[in-house]
Amino acid sequence: MDKRKTWRTQEQELVARWNSAVARHQDVMREIAMAGGDATSEALVHKADSARAEMDAVRRQVARLKVEFNSGKRY
């Protein structure tokens, strides 16, 4: 049962990271849209790229957890 609690905590942290990254990405994309396509600053592009990178990292972590689950190492 202790492992299940740990795994559930990990899954909840992943969901929180995902939601945070998606919210940051949406905010930055909204800022870029408001500023106009040509007036996009380097800082906004960097913020969008970092949010996208965080989303990709979470996706990879979810894929690892799915492999563990399907192989029987989880639950």
PQR file of N, CA, C, O and H, with PARSE charges and radii, in Angstrom:
ATOM      1  N   MET A   1       0.822  -1.193   0.000 -0.4000 1.5000
ATOM      2  CA  MET A   1       0.000   0.000   0.000 -0.0000 2.0000
ATOM      3  C   MET A   1       0.864   1.254   0.000  0.5500 1.7000
ATOM      4  O   MET A   1       0.471   2.280  -0.553 -0.5500 1.4000
ATOM      5  N   ASP A   2       2.046   1.174   0.621 -0.4000 1.5000
ATOM      6  CA  ASP A   2       2.905   2.338   0.679 -0.0000 2.0000
ATOM      7  C   ASP A   2       3.374   2.748  -0.723  0.5500 1.7000
ATOM      8  O   ASP A   2       3.464   3.935  -1.035 -0.5500 1.4000
ATOM      9  H   ASP A   2       2.366   0.340   1.071  0.4000 1.0000
ATOM     10  N   LYS A   3       3.674   1.736  -1.568 -0.4000 1.5000
ATOM     11  CA  LYS A   3       4.086   2.036  -2.941 -0.0000 2.0000
ATOM     12  C   LYS A   3       2.960   2.713  -3.706  0.5500 1.7000
ATOM     13  O   LYS A   3       3.199   3.656  -4.461 -0.5500 1.4000
ATOM     14  H   LYS A   3       3.600   0.772  -1.315  0.4000 1.0000
ATOM     15  N   ARG A   4       1.747   2.244  -3.519 -0.4000 1.5000
ATOM     16  CA  ARG A   4       0.613   2.832  -4.222 -0.0000 2.0000
ATOM     17  C   ARG A   4       0.428   4.296  -3.837  0.5500 1.7000
ATOM     18  O   ARG A   4       0.110   5.133  -4.682 -0.5500 1.4000
ATOM     19  H   ARG A   4       1.552   1.479  -2.906  0.4000 1.0000
ATOM     20  N   LYS A   5       0.626   4.595  -2.581 -0.4000 1.5000
ATOM     21  CA  LYS A   5       0.500   5.982  -2.129 -0.0000 2.0000
ATOM     22  C   LYS A   5       1.583   6.845  -2.786  0.5500 1.7000
ATOM     23  O   LYS A   5       1.315   7.962  -3.228 -0.5500 1.4000
ATOM     24  H   LYS A   5       0.885   3.915  -1.894  0.4000 1.0000
ATOM     25  N   THR A   6       2.800   6.316  -2.844 -0.4000 1.5000
ATOM     26  CA  THR A   6       3.906   7.028  -3.489 -0.0000 2.0000
ATOM     27  C   THR A   6       3.616   7.242  -4.970  0.5500 1.7000
ATOM     28  O   THR A   6       3.822   8.335  -5.497 -0.5500 1.4000
ATOM     29  H   THR A   6       3.018   5.409  -2.484  0.4000 1.0000
ATOM     30  N   TRP A   7       3.139   6.198  -5.634 -0.4000 1.5000
ATOM     31  CA  TRP A   7       2.829   6.305  -7.059 -0.0000 2.0000
ATOM     32  C   TRP A   7       1.724   7.320  -7.300  0.5500 1.7000
ATOM     33  O   TRP A   7       1.795   8.115  -8.237 -0.5500 1.4000
ATOM     34  H   TRP A   7       2.972   5.310  -5.206  0.4000 1.0000
ATOM     35  N   ARG A   8       0.705   7.293  -6.456 -0.4000 1.5000
ATOM     36  CA  ARG A   8      -0.405   8.233  -6.611 -0.0000 2.0000
ATOM     37  C   ARG A   8       0.084   9.670  -6.437  0.5500 1.7000
ATOM     38  O   ARG A   8      -0.350  10.572  -7.153 -0.5500 1.4000
ATOM     39  H   ARG A   8       0.647   6.648  -5.694  0.4000 1.0000
ATOM     40  N   THR A   9       0.985   9.872  -5.487 -0.4000 1.5000
ATOM     41  CA  THR A   9       1.565  11.204  -5.283 -0.0000 2.0000
ATOM     42  C   THR A   9       2.337  11.641  -6.524  0.5500 1.7000
ATOM     43  O   THR A   9       2.225  12.789  -6.954 -0.5500 1.4000
ATOM     44  H   THR A   9       1.338   9.139  -4.905  0.4000 1.0000
ATOM     45  N   GLN A  10       3.119  10.729  -7.099 -0.4000 1.5000
ATOM     46  CA  GLN A  10       3.859  11.042  -8.324 -0.0000 2.0000
ATOM     47  C   GLN A  10       2.909  11.424  -9.455  0.5500 1.7000
ATOM     48  O   GLN A  10       3.164  12.375 -10.194 -0.5500 1.4000
ATOM     49  H   GLN A  10       3.210   9.796  -6.750  0.4000 1.0000
ATOM     50  N   GLU A  11       1.820  10.683  -9.584 -0.4000 1.5000
ATOM     51  CA  GLU A  11       0.855  10.959 -10.647 -0.0000 2.0000
ATOM     52  C   GLU A  11       0.192  12.315 -10.439  0.5500 1.7000
ATOM     53  O   GLU A  11      -0.024  13.049 -11.403 -0.5500 1.4000
ATOM     54  H   GLU A  11       1.612   9.911  -8.984  0.4000 1.0000
ATOM     55  N   GLN A  12      -0.130  12.656  -9.208 -0.4000 1.5000
ATOM     56  CA  GLN A  12      -0.738  13.949  -8.920 -0.0000 2.0000
ATOM     57  C   GLN A  12       0.229  15.094  -9.203  0.5500 1.7000
ATOM     58  O   GLN A  12      -0.177  16.146  -9.697 -0.5500 1.4000
ATOM     59  H   GLN A  12       0.046  12.060  -8.424  0.4000 1.0000
ATOM     60  N   GLU A  13       1.511  14.888  -8.888 -0.4000 1.5000
ATOM     61  CA  GLU A  13       2.520  15.900  -9.189 -0.0000 2.0000
ATOM     62  C   GLU A  13       2.662  16.101 -10.695  0.5500 1.7000
ATOM     63  O   GLU A  13       2.832  17.227 -11.161 -0.5500 1.4000
ATOM     64  H   GLU A  13       1.840  14.033  -8.486  0.4000 1.0000
ATOM     65  N   LEU A  14       2.593  15.006 -11.454 -0.4000 1.5000
ATOM     66  CA  LEU A  14       2.663  15.120 -12.912 -0.0000 2.0000
ATOM     67  C   LEU A  14       1.478  15.902 -13.460  0.5500 1.7000
ATOM     68  O   LEU A  14       1.640  16.734 -14.353 -0.5500 1.4000
ATOM     69  H   LEU A  14       2.455  14.091 -11.075  0.4000 1.0000
ATOM     70  N   VAL A  15       0.295  15.641 -12.933 -0.4000 1.5000
ATOM     71  CA  VAL A  15      -0.891  16.366 -13.378 -0.0000 2.0000
ATOM     72  C   VAL A  15      -0.740  17.849 -13.056  0.5500 1.7000
ATOM     73  O   VAL A  15      -1.086  18.698 -13.877 -0.5500 1.4000
ATOM     74  H   VAL A  15       0.163  14.966 -12.208  0.4000 1.0000
ATOM     75  N   ALA A  16      -0.229  18.165 -11.879 -0.4000 1.5000
ATOM     76  CA  ALA A  16      -0.033  19.564 -11.494 -0.0000 2.0000
ATOM     77  C   ALA A  16       0.995  20.240 -12.400  0.5500 1.7000
ATOM     78  O   ALA A  16       0.801  21.381 -12.819 -0.5500 1.4000
ATOM     79  H   ALA A  16       0.052  17.475 -11.212  0.4000 1.0000
ATOM     80  N   ARG A  17       2.097  19.532 -12.706 -0.4000 1.5000
ATOM     81  CA  ARG A  17       3.109  20.088 -13.617 -0.0000 2.0000
ATOM     82  C   ARG A  17       2.531  20.321 -15.005  0.5500 1.7000
ATOM     83  O   ARG A  17       2.796  21.345 -15.634 -0.5500 1.4000
ATOM     84  H   ARG A  17       2.255  18.605 -12.366  0.4000 1.0000
ATOM     85  N   TRP A  18       1.736  19.362 -15.478 -0.4000 1.5000
ATOM     86  CA  TRP A  18       1.115  19.485 -16.793 -0.0000 2.0000
ATOM     87  C   TRP A  18       0.191  20.699 -16.842  0.5500 1.7000
ATOM     88  O   TRP A  18       0.270  21.508 -17.767 -0.5500 1.4000
ATOM     89  H   TRP A  18       1.521  18.530 -14.967  0.4000 1.0000
ATOM     90  N   ASN A  19      -0.677  20.824 -15.852 -0.4000 1.5000
ATOM     91  CA  ASN A  19      -1.619  21.940 -15.821 -0.0000 2.0000
ATOM     92  C   ASN A  19      -0.897  23.273 -15.751  0.5500 1.7000
ATOM     93  O   ASN A  19      -1.308  24.236 -16.398 -0.5500 1.4000
ATOM     94  H   ASN A  19      -0.741  20.167 -15.100  0.4000 1.0000
ATOM     95  N   SER A  20       0.170  23.338 -14.978 -0.4000 1.5000
ATOM     96  CA  SER A  20       0.954  24.562 -14.863 -0.0000 2.0000
ATOM     97  C   SER A  20       1.606  24.926 -16.202  0.5500 1.7000
ATOM     98  O   SER A  20       1.563  26.080 -16.630 -0.5500 1.4000
ATOM     99  H   SER A  20       0.504  22.556 -14.453  0.4000 1.0000
ATOM    100  N   ALA A  21       2.201  23.941 -16.847 -0.4000 1.5000
ATOM    101  CA  ALA A  21       2.875  24.193 -18.130 -0.0000 2.0000
ATOM    102  C   ALA A  21       1.877  24.615 -19.206  0.5500 1.7000
ATOM    103  O   ALA A  21       2.161  25.522 -19.988 -0.5500 1.4000
ATOM    104  H   ALA A  21       2.237  23.004 -16.499  0.4000 1.0000
ATOM    105  N   VAL A  22       0.725  23.973 -19.253 -0.4000 1.5000
ATOM    106  CA  VAL A  22      -0.292  24.329 -20.244 -0.0000 2.0000
ATOM    107  C   VAL A  22      -0.800  25.745 -19.996  0.5500 1.7000
ATOM    108  O   VAL A  22      -0.980  26.514 -20.940 -0.5500 1.4000
ATOM    109  H   VAL A  22       0.494  23.237 -18.618  0.4000 1.0000
ATOM    110  N   ALA A  23      -1.029  26.089 -18.738 -0.4000 1.5000
ATOM    111  CA  ALA A  23      -1.508  27.432 -18.410 -0.0000 2.0000
ATOM    112  C   ALA A  23      -0.469  28.486 -18.801  0.5500 1.7000
ATOM    113  O   ALA A  23      -0.817  29.524 -19.365 -0.5500 1.4000
ATOM    114  H   ALA A  23      -0.882  25.464 -17.972  0.4000 1.0000
ATOM    115  N   ARG A  24       0.813  28.216 -18.499 -0.4000 1.5000
ATOM    116  CA  ARG A  24       1.867  29.168 -18.885 -0.0000 2.0000
ATOM    117  C   ARG A  24       1.936  29.314 -20.399  0.5500 1.7000
ATOM    118  O   ARG A  24       2.076  30.423 -20.914 -0.5500 1.4000
ATOM    119  H   ARG A  24       1.095  27.373 -18.041  0.4000 1.0000
ATOM    120  N   HIS A  25       1.837  28.197 -21.111 -0.4000 1.5000
ATOM    121  CA  HIS A  25       1.919  28.246 -22.574 -0.0000 2.0000
ATOM    122  C   HIS A  25       0.743  29.030 -23.149  0.5500 1.7000
ATOM    123  O   HIS A  25       0.923  29.843 -24.056 -0.5500 1.4000
ATOM    124  H   HIS A  25       1.723  27.296 -20.693  0.4000 1.0000
ATOM    125  N   GLN A  26      -0.443  28.796 -22.635 -0.4000 1.5000
ATOM    126  CA  GLN A  26      -1.615  29.529 -23.120 -0.0000 2.0000
ATOM    127  C   GLN A  26      -1.491  31.020 -22.840  0.5500 1.7000
ATOM    128  O   GLN A  26      -1.848  31.842 -23.684 -0.5500 1.4000
ATOM    129  H   GLN A  26      -0.590  28.136 -21.898  0.4000 1.0000
ATOM    130  N   ASP A  27      -0.983  31.376 -21.654 -0.4000 1.5000
ATOM    131  CA  ASP A  27      -0.802  32.790 -21.315 -0.0000 2.0000
ATOM    132  C   ASP A  27       0.180  33.464 -22.267  0.5500 1.7000
ATOM    133  O   ASP A  27      -0.066  34.571 -22.747 -0.5500 1.4000
ATOM    134  H   ASP A  27      -0.693  30.708 -20.968  0.4000 1.0000
ATOM    135  N   VAL A  28       1.282  32.793 -22.532 -0.4000 1.5000
ATOM    136  CA  VAL A  28       2.289  33.359 -23.431 -0.0000 2.0000
ATOM    137  C   VAL A  28       1.735  33.479 -24.845  0.5500 1.7000
ATOM    138  O   VAL A  28       1.957  34.490 -25.512 -0.5500 1.4000
ATOM    139  H   VAL A  28       1.482  31.894 -22.142  0.4000 1.0000
ATOM    140  N   MET A  29       1.021  32.464 -25.307 -0.4000 1.5000
ATOM    141  CA  MET A  29       0.454  32.527 -26.653 -0.0000 2.0000
ATOM    142  C   MET A  29      -0.574  33.655 -26.750  0.5500 1.7000
ATOM    143  O   MET A  29      -0.685  34.310 -27.787 -0.5500 1.4000
ATOM    144  H   MET A  29       0.841  31.643 -24.765  0.4000 1.0000
ATOM    145  N   ARG A  30      -1.316  33.876 -25.681 -0.4000 1.5000
ATOM    146  CA  ARG A  30      -2.272  34.989 -25.654 -0.0000 2.0000
ATOM    147  C   ARG A  30      -1.524  36.327 -25.728  0.5500 1.7000
ATOM    148  O   ARG A  30      -1.953  37.239 -26.436 -0.5500 1.4000
ATOM    149  H   ARG A  30      -1.226  33.344 -24.839  0.4000 1.0000
ATOM    150  N   GLU A  31      -0.405  36.443 -24.996 -0.4000 1.5000
ATOM    151  CA  GLU A  31       0.407  37.663 -25.040 -0.0000 2.0000
ATOM    152  C   GLU A  31       0.958  37.890 -26.442  0.5500 1.7000
ATOM    153  O   GLU A  31       0.978  39.019 -26.932 -0.5500 1.4000
ATOM    154  H   GLU A  31      -0.057  35.703 -24.421  0.4000 1.0000
ATOM    155  N   ILE A  32       1.401  36.826 -27.079 -0.4000 1.5000
ATOM    156  CA  ILE A  32       1.943  36.941 -28.443 -0.0000 2.0000
ATOM    157  C   ILE A  32       0.844  37.389 -29.398  0.5500 1.7000
ATOM    158  O   ILE A  32       1.083  38.226 -30.269 -0.5500 1.4000
ATOM    159  H   ILE A  32       1.384  35.909 -26.681  0.4000 1.0000
ATOM    160  N   ALA A  33      -0.350  36.843 -29.244 -0.4000 1.5000
ATOM    161  CA  ALA A  33      -1.462  37.227 -30.122 -0.0000 2.0000
ATOM    162  C   ALA A  33      -1.838  38.686 -29.919  0.5500 1.7000
ATOM    163  O   ALA A  33      -2.160  39.389 -30.877 -0.5500 1.4000
ATOM    164  H   ALA A  33      -0.545  36.163 -28.537  0.4000 1.0000
ATOM    165  N   MET A  34      -1.798  39.144 -28.667 -0.4000 1.5000
ATOM    166  CA  MET A  34      -2.140  40.539 -28.387 -0.0000 2.0000
ATOM    167  C   MET A  34      -1.094  41.490 -28.961  0.5500 1.7000
ATOM    168  O   MET A  34      -1.426  42.577 -29.434 -0.5500 1.4000
ATOM    169  H   MET A  34      -1.537  38.573 -27.889  0.4000 1.0000
ATOM    170  N   ALA A  35       0.174  41.076 -28.915 -0.4000 1.5000
ATOM    171  CA  ALA A  35       1.252  41.931 -29.394 -0.0000 2.0000
ATOM    172  C   ALA A  35       1.307  41.950 -30.919  0.5500 1.7000
ATOM    173  O   ALA A  35       1.885  42.867 -31.503 -0.5500 1.4000
ATOM    174  H   ALA A  35       0.444  40.193 -28.531  0.4000 1.0000
ATOM    175  N   GLY A  36       0.729  40.974 -31.553 -0.4000 1.5000
ATOM    176  CA  GLY A  36       0.809  40.879 -33.007 -0.0000 2.0000
ATOM    177  C   GLY A  36       1.952  39.987 -33.410  0.5500 1.7000
ATOM    178  O   GLY A  36       2.968  39.916 -32.720 -0.5500 1.4000
ATOM    179  H   GLY A  36       0.260  40.229 -31.079  0.4000 1.0000
ATOM    180  N   GLY A  37       1.793  39.319 -34.505 -0.4000 1.5000
ATOM    181  CA  GLY A  37       2.794  38.353 -34.954 -0.0000 2.0000
ATOM    182  C   GLY A  37       4.155  38.941 -35.243  0.5500 1.7000
ATOM    183  O   GLY A  37       5.168  38.287 -34.991 -0.5500 1.4000
ATOM    184  H   GLY A  37       0.967  39.377 -35.065  0.4000 1.0000
ATOM    185  N   ASP A  38       4.213  40.162 -35.766 -0.4000 1.5000
ATOM    186  CA  ASP A  38       5.495  40.748 -36.141 -0.0000 2.0000
ATOM    187  C   ASP A  38       6.235  41.355 -34.956  0.5500 1.7000
ATOM    188  O   ASP A  38       7.461  41.464 -34.973 -0.5500 1.4000
ATOM    189  H   ASP A  38       3.391  40.692 -35.970  0.4000 1.0000
ATOM    190  N   ALA A  39       5.482  41.753 -33.920 -0.4000 1.5000
ATOM    191  CA  ALA A  39       6.090  42.442 -32.785 -0.0000 2.0000
ATOM    192  C   ALA A  39       6.431  41.485 -31.636  0.5500 1.7000
ATOM    193  O   ALA A  39       6.549  41.914 -30.488 -0.5500 1.4000
ATOM    194  H   ALA A  39       4.486  41.664 -33.907  0.4000 1.0000
ATOM    195  N   THR A  40       6.586  40.210 -31.935 -0.4000 1.5000
ATOM    196  CA  THR A  40       6.875  39.223 -30.902 -0.0000 2.0000
ATOM    197  C   THR A  40       8.284  39.438 -30.364  0.5500 1.7000
ATOM    198  O   THR A  40       9.254  39.457 -31.122 -0.5500 1.4000
ATOM    199  H   THR A  40       6.490  39.861 -32.868  0.4000 1.0000
ATOM    200  N   SER A  41       8.384  39.597 -29.053 -0.4000 1.5000
ATOM    201  CA  SER A  41       9.702  39.828 -28.461 -0.0000 2.0000
ATOM    202  C   SER A  41      10.415  38.495 -28.229  0.5500 1.7000
ATOM    203  O   SER A  41       9.804  37.428 -28.182 -0.5500 1.4000
ATOM    204  H   SER A  41       7.596  39.581 -28.438  0.4000 1.0000
ATOM    205  N   GLU A  42      11.705  38.608 -28.092 -0.4000 1.5000
ATOM    206  CA  GLU A  42      12.530  37.418 -27.851 -0.0000 2.0000
ATOM    207  C   GLU A  42      12.174  36.773 -26.509  0.5500 1.7000
ATOM    208  O   GLU A  42      12.208  35.548 -26.384 -0.5500 1.4000
ATOM    209  H   GLU A  42      12.202  39.476 -28.130  0.4000 1.0000
ATOM    210  N   ALA A  43      11.838  37.574 -25.523 -0.4000 1.5000
ATOM    211  CA  ALA A  43      11.493  37.059 -24.199 -0.0000 2.0000
ATOM    212  C   ALA A  43      10.219  36.216 -24.267  0.5500 1.7000
ATOM    213  O   ALA A  43      10.140  35.164 -23.633 -0.5500 1.4000
ATOM    214  H   ALA A  43      11.811  38.568 -25.625  0.4000 1.0000
ATOM    215  N   LEU A  44       9.225  36.669 -25.029 -0.4000 1.5000
ATOM    216  CA  LEU A  44       7.988  35.907 -25.155 -0.0000 2.0000
ATOM    217  C   LEU A  44       8.225  34.581 -25.854  0.5500 1.7000
ATOM    218  O   LEU A  44       7.663  33.556 -25.465 -0.5500 1.4000
ATOM    219  H   LEU A  44       9.289  37.523 -25.544  0.4000 1.0000
ATOM    220  N   VAL A  45       9.049  34.601 -26.875 -0.4000 1.5000
ATOM    221  CA  VAL A  45       9.371  33.369 -27.593 -0.0000 2.0000
ATOM    222  C   VAL A  45      10.093  32.400 -26.664  0.5500 1.7000
ATOM    223  O   VAL A  45       9.833  31.197 -26.691 -0.5500 1.4000
ATOM    224  H   VAL A  45       9.506  35.433 -27.191  0.4000 1.0000
ATOM    225  N   HIS A  46      11.002  32.928 -25.840 -0.4000 1.5000
ATOM    226  CA  HIS A  46      11.730  32.082 -24.889 -0.0000 2.0000
ATOM    227  C   HIS A  46      10.768  31.487 -23.859  0.5500 1.7000
ATOM    228  O   HIS A  46      10.884  30.311 -23.515 -0.5500 1.4000
ATOM    229  H   HIS A  46      11.213  33.905 -25.818  0.4000 1.0000
ATOM    230  N   LYS A  47       9.826  32.285 -23.367 -0.4000 1.5000
ATOM    231  CA  LYS A  47       8.843  31.785 -22.403 -0.0000 2.0000
ATOM    232  C   LYS A  47       7.981  30.694 -23.024  0.5500 1.7000
ATOM    233  O   LYS A  47       7.695  29.687 -22.376 -0.5500 1.4000
ATOM    234  H   LYS A  47       9.732  33.241 -23.646  0.4000 1.0000
ATOM    235  N   ALA A  48       7.565  30.884 -24.268 -0.4000 1.5000
ATOM    236  CA  ALA A  48       6.750  29.879 -24.948 -0.0000 2.0000
ATOM    237  C   ALA A  48       7.545  28.595 -25.150  0.5500 1.7000
ATOM    238  O   ALA A  48       7.015  27.500 -24.965 -0.5500 1.4000
ATOM    239  H   ALA A  48       7.796  31.702 -24.794  0.4000 1.0000
ATOM    240  N   ASP A  49       8.801  28.724 -25.525 -0.4000 1.5000
ATOM    241  CA  ASP A  49       9.639  27.542 -25.729 -0.0000 2.0000
ATOM    242  C   ASP A  49       9.871  26.785 -24.423  0.5500 1.7000
ATOM    243  O   ASP A  49       9.872  25.554 -24.412 -0.5500 1.4000
ATOM    244  H   ASP A  49       9.232  29.614 -25.675  0.4000 1.0000
ATOM    245  N   SER A  50      10.067  27.511 -23.327 -0.4000 1.5000
ATOM    246  CA  SER A  50      10.293  26.821 -22.051 -0.0000 2.0000
ATOM    247  C   SER A  50       9.023  26.119 -21.577  0.5500 1.7000
ATOM    248  O   SER A  50       9.096  25.027 -21.013 -0.5500 1.4000
ATOM    249  H   SER A  50      10.066  28.511 -23.336  0.4000 1.0000
ATOM    250  N   ALA A  51       7.868  26.730 -21.799 -0.4000 1.5000
ATOM    251  CA  ALA A  51       6.608  26.074 -21.435 -0.0000 2.0000
ATOM    252  C   ALA A  51       6.390  24.824 -22.284  0.5500 1.7000
ATOM    253  O   ALA A  51       5.950  23.792 -21.777 -0.5500 1.4000
ATOM    254  H   ALA A  51       7.809  27.616 -22.257  0.4000 1.0000
ATOM    255  N   ARG A  52       6.695  24.920 -23.562 -0.4000 1.5000
ATOM    256  CA  ARG A  52       6.557  23.762 -24.455 -0.0000 2.0000
ATOM    257  C   ARG A  52       7.523  22.657 -24.040  0.5500 1.7000
ATOM    258  O   ARG A  52       7.161  21.481 -24.068 -0.5500 1.4000
ATOM    259  H   ARG A  52       7.052  25.758 -23.973  0.4000 1.0000
ATOM    260  N   ALA A  53       8.744  23.020 -23.656 -0.4000 1.5000
ATOM    261  CA  ALA A  53       9.721  22.029 -23.215 -0.0000 2.0000
ATOM    262  C   ALA A  53       9.240  21.320 -21.948  0.5500 1.7000
ATOM    263  O   ALA A  53       9.419  20.111 -21.803 -0.5500 1.4000
ATOM    264  H   ALA A  53       9.037  23.976 -23.633  0.4000 1.0000
ATOM    265  N   GLU A  54       8.631  22.074 -21.035 -0.4000 1.5000
ATOM    266  CA  GLU A  54       8.088  21.455 -19.818 -0.0000 2.0000
ATOM    267  C   GLU A  54       6.971  20.484 -20.167  0.5500 1.7000
ATOM    268  O   GLU A  54       6.889  19.402 -19.584 -0.5500 1.4000
ATOM    269  H   GLU A  54       8.485  23.056 -21.153  0.4000 1.0000
ATOM    270  N   MET A  55       6.110  20.853 -21.109 -0.4000 1.5000
ATOM    271  CA  MET A  55       5.029  19.959 -21.534 -0.0000 2.0000
ATOM    272  C   MET A  55       5.609  18.680 -22.139  0.5500 1.7000
ATOM    273  O   MET A  55       5.110  17.587 -21.874 -0.5500 1.4000
ATOM    274  H   MET A  55       6.176  21.731 -21.582  0.4000 1.0000
ATOM    275  N   ASP A  56       6.651  18.812 -22.944 -0.4000 1.5000
ATOM    276  CA  ASP A  56       7.283  17.637 -23.548 -0.0000 2.0000
ATOM    277  C   ASP A  56       7.928  16.738 -22.494  0.5500 1.7000
ATOM    278  O   ASP A  56       7.873  15.513 -22.603 -0.5500 1.4000
ATOM    279  H   ASP A  56       7.057  19.700 -23.159  0.4000 1.0000
ATOM    280  N   ALA A  57       8.540  17.345 -21.473 -0.4000 1.5000
ATOM    281  CA  ALA A  57       9.160  16.566 -20.403 -0.0000 2.0000
ATOM    282  C   ALA A  57       8.099  15.779 -19.635  0.5500 1.7000
ATOM    283  O   ALA A  57       8.314  14.619 -19.284 -0.5500 1.4000
ATOM    284  H   ALA A  57       8.585  18.340 -21.384  0.4000 1.0000
ATOM    285  N   VAL A  58       6.969  16.404 -19.378 -0.4000 1.5000
ATOM    286  CA  VAL A  58       5.888  15.717 -18.671 -0.0000 2.0000
ATOM    287  C   VAL A  58       5.343  14.586 -19.539  0.5500 1.7000
ATOM    288  O   VAL A  58       5.039  13.507 -19.028 -0.5500 1.4000
ATOM    289  H   VAL A  58       6.794  17.346 -19.663  0.4000 1.0000
ATOM    290  N   ARG A  59       5.217  14.820 -20.842 -0.4000 1.5000
ATOM    291  CA  ARG A  59       4.756  13.761 -21.751 -0.0000 2.0000
ATOM    292  C   ARG A  59       5.677  12.549 -21.703  0.5500 1.7000
ATOM    293  O   ARG A  59       5.220  11.407 -21.664 -0.5500 1.4000
ATOM    294  H   ARG A  59       5.464  15.696 -21.256  0.4000 1.0000
ATOM    295  N   ARG A  60       6.984  12.814 -21.707 -0.4000 1.5000
ATOM    296  CA  ARG A  60       7.944  11.704 -21.649 -0.0000 2.0000
ATOM    297  C   ARG A  60       7.830  10.946 -20.324  0.5500 1.7000
ATOM    298  O   ARG A  60       7.926   9.719 -20.295 -0.5500 1.4000
ATOM    299  H   ARG A  60       7.355  13.742 -21.739  0.4000 1.0000
ATOM    300  N   GLN A  61       7.625  11.685 -19.227 -0.4000 1.5000
ATOM    301  CA  GLN A  61       7.476  11.033 -17.925 -0.0000 2.0000
ATOM    302  C   GLN A  61       6.215  10.178 -17.897  0.5500 1.7000
ATOM    303  O   GLN A  61       6.229   9.073 -17.356 -0.5500 1.4000
ATOM    304  H   GLN A  61       7.547  12.681 -19.250  0.4000 1.0000
ATOM    305  N   VAL A  62       5.133  10.675 -18.469 -0.4000 1.5000
ATOM    306  CA  VAL A  62       3.889   9.899 -18.535 -0.0000 2.0000
ATOM    307  C   VAL A  62       4.106   8.635 -19.362  0.5500 1.7000
ATOM    308  O   VAL A  62       3.598   7.570 -19.012 -0.5500 1.4000
ATOM    309  H   VAL A  62       5.122  11.573 -18.909  0.4000 1.0000
ATOM    310  N   ALA A  63       4.849   8.745 -20.445 -0.4000 1.5000
ATOM    311  CA  ALA A  63       5.134   7.571 -21.274 -0.0000 2.0000
ATOM    312  C   ALA A  63       5.920   6.534 -20.476  0.5500 1.7000
ATOM    313  O   ALA A  63       5.660   5.336 -20.592 -0.5500 1.4000
ATOM    314  H   ALA A  63       5.262   9.611 -20.729  0.4000 1.0000
ATOM    315  N   ARG A  64       6.883   6.988 -19.662 -0.4000 1.5000
ATOM    316  CA  ARG A  64       7.633   6.050 -18.827 -0.0000 2.0000
ATOM    317  C   ARG A  64       6.724   5.357 -17.823  0.5500 1.7000
ATOM    318  O   ARG A  64       6.840   4.151 -17.604 -0.5500 1.4000
ATOM    319  H   ARG A  64       7.094   7.961 -19.568  0.4000 1.0000
ATOM    320  N   LEU A  65       5.819   6.118 -17.214 -0.4000 1.5000
ATOM    321  CA  LEU A  65       4.894   5.529 -16.242 -0.0000 2.0000
ATOM    322  C   LEU A  65       3.966   4.519 -16.910  0.5500 1.7000
ATOM    323  O   LEU A  65       3.639   3.487 -16.324 -0.5500 1.4000
ATOM    324  H   LEU A  65       5.725   7.097 -17.393  0.4000 1.0000
ATOM    325  N   LYS A  66       3.542   4.820 -18.141 -0.4000 1.5000
ATOM    326  CA  LYS A  66       2.688   3.874 -18.864 -0.0000 2.0000
ATOM    327  C   LYS A  66       3.431   2.569 -19.133  0.5500 1.7000
ATOM    328  O   LYS A  66       2.850   1.490 -19.023 -0.5500 1.4000
ATOM    329  H   LYS A  66       3.808   5.658 -18.617  0.4000 1.0000
ATOM    330  N   VAL A  67       4.704   2.662 -19.482 -0.4000 1.5000
ATOM    331  CA  VAL A  67       5.502   1.464 -19.725 -0.0000 2.0000
ATOM    332  C   VAL A  67       5.622   0.656 -18.440  0.5500 1.7000
ATOM    333  O   VAL A  67       5.488  -0.568 -18.456 -0.5500 1.4000
ATOM    334  H   VAL A  67       5.176   3.539 -19.571  0.4000 1.0000
ATOM    335  N   GLU A  68       5.874   1.342 -17.325 -0.4000 1.5000
ATOM    336  CA  GLU A  68       5.956   0.638 -16.044 -0.0000 2.0000
ATOM    337  C   GLU A  68       4.629  -0.037 -15.714  0.5500 1.7000
ATOM    338  O   GLU A  68       4.603  -1.181 -15.260 -0.5500 1.4000
ATOM    339  H   GLU A  68       5.983   2.336 -17.313  0.4000 1.0000
ATOM    340  N   PHE A  69       3.546   0.665 -15.941 -0.4000 1.5000
ATOM    341  CA  PHE A  69       2.229   0.109 -15.641 -0.0000 2.0000
ATOM    342  C   PHE A  69       1.940  -1.099 -16.514  0.5500 1.7000
ATOM    343  O   PHE A  69       1.497  -2.133 -16.015 -0.5500 1.4000
ATOM    344  H   PHE A  69       3.567   1.595 -16.309  0.4000 1.0000
ATOM    345  N   ASN A  70       2.184  -0.978 -17.805 -0.4000 1.5000
ATOM    346  CA  ASN A  70       1.906  -2.079 -18.738 -0.0000 2.0000
ATOM    347  C   ASN A  70       2.810  -3.283 -18.518  0.5500 1.7000
ATOM    348  O   ASN A  70       2.426  -4.412 -18.826 -0.5500 1.4000
ATOM    349  H   ASN A  70       2.543  -0.137 -18.210  0.4000 1.0000
ATOM    350  N   SER A  71       3.999  -3.056 -17.993 -0.4000 1.5000
ATOM    351  CA  SER A  71       4.907  -4.174 -17.729 -0.0000 2.0000
ATOM    352  C   SER A  71       4.663  -4.817 -16.375  0.5500 1.7000
ATOM    353  O   SER A  71       5.280  -5.831 -16.048 -0.5500 1.4000
ATOM    354  H   SER A  71       4.311  -2.140 -17.744  0.4000 1.0000
ATOM    355  N   GLY A  72       3.767  -4.236 -15.584 -0.4000 1.5000
ATOM    356  CA  GLY A  72       3.425  -4.825 -14.294 -0.0000 2.0000
ATOM    357  C   GLY A  72       4.245  -4.316 -13.133  0.5500 1.7000
ATOM    358  O   GLY A  72       4.137  -4.851 -12.029 -0.5500 1.4000
ATOM    359  H   GLY A  72       3.266  -3.412 -15.850  0.4000 1.0000
ATOM    360  N   LYS A  73       5.058  -3.304 -13.344 -0.4000 1.5000
ATOM    361  CA  LYS A  73       5.871  -2.772 -12.259 -0.0000 2.0000
ATOM    362  C   LYS A  73       5.114  -1.794 -11.362  0.5500 1.7000
ATOM    363  O   LYS A  73       5.558  -1.470 -10.260 -0.5500 1.4000
ATOM    364  H   LYS A  73       5.145  -2.870 -14.241  0.4000 1.0000
ATOM    365  N   ARG A  74       3.977  -1.336 -11.849 -0.4000 1.5000
ATOM    366  CA  ARG A  74       3.124  -0.435 -11.061 -0.0000 2.0000
ATOM    367  C   ARG A  74       1.786  -1.104 -10.844  0.5500 1.7000
ATOM    368  O   ARG A  74       1.209  -1.691 -11.759 -0.5500 1.4000
ATOM    369  H   ARG A  74       3.617  -1.599 -12.744  0.4000 1.0000
ATOM    370  N   TYR A  75       1.318  -1.011  -9.659 -0.4000 1.5000
ATOM    371  CA  TYR A  75       0.001  -1.528  -9.256 -0.0000 2.0000
ATOM    372  C   TYR A  75      -0.087  -2.975  -9.511  0.5500 1.7000
ATOM    373  O   TYR A  75      -1.118  -3.589  -9.238 -0.5500 1.4000
ATOM    374  H   TYR A  75       1.786  -0.535  -8.915  0.4000 1.0000
TER
END
